[in-house]
Amino acid sequence: MNLLKETVAEDQDAKVGHKTADTSFFGYKTHIAMTEERIITAATVTTGEKMMENN
């Protein structure tokens, strides 16, 4: 529990995000763009509360 408290206290950029209306997490999100062949063409890391638009 102390390790968790230390991690939360030190990481000022991490935020609470939501995967669904009922579940949340603390940290970051990774957003990726892939081709139909599943080749990653772009990647972005954002804070937990950020939402990316589908293009």
N, C-alpha and C positions, 0 to 999 in steps of 0.2 A: 504494500500500500504506500509506503514511503517513496519508493521508486516512482510510482505513478504521480504522486504529489509533486515530486521534484521535476519530473518531465513536464507536467502541466505548467508549473511555475516558470520554467526556463524558456518554453517555446511560446513566445508572445504572438507569433504569426498564425499558429494553428487555431482553428475555429470549430465550433460545433456545426455539423452538417446533418442532413437527413437523407437516408436512402429511401424511406417511405414515410407516410404520415405518422406511423407508429414507431419507427426505429431511428435512432440517431447515433452519431459517432463523433469523436474528437480527433481532428487531424487535418489531412489534406485529401484532395481528389486528383486523380490522374485522368486526363481526357486524351483519347487517342483517335486518330483518323486512320482508317485502313481501306485498302483496295478490296475488291471482291475476292482476290486471291489471298487475303488476310495479311498483306504486307503493310506494316506500319509506315505511314507517310508523314505523320506529324504527331507530336506529343506535347502536352502542356500540363503543368502541375499548378493547382490553385488551392487556396485555403478551403476548408470544409464547407463554408456557407455559399461559395460561388456556384453558379449554375451556368453551364455552357449551352448555347443554342445548337440545335441540329441543323447542319447545312446539307 
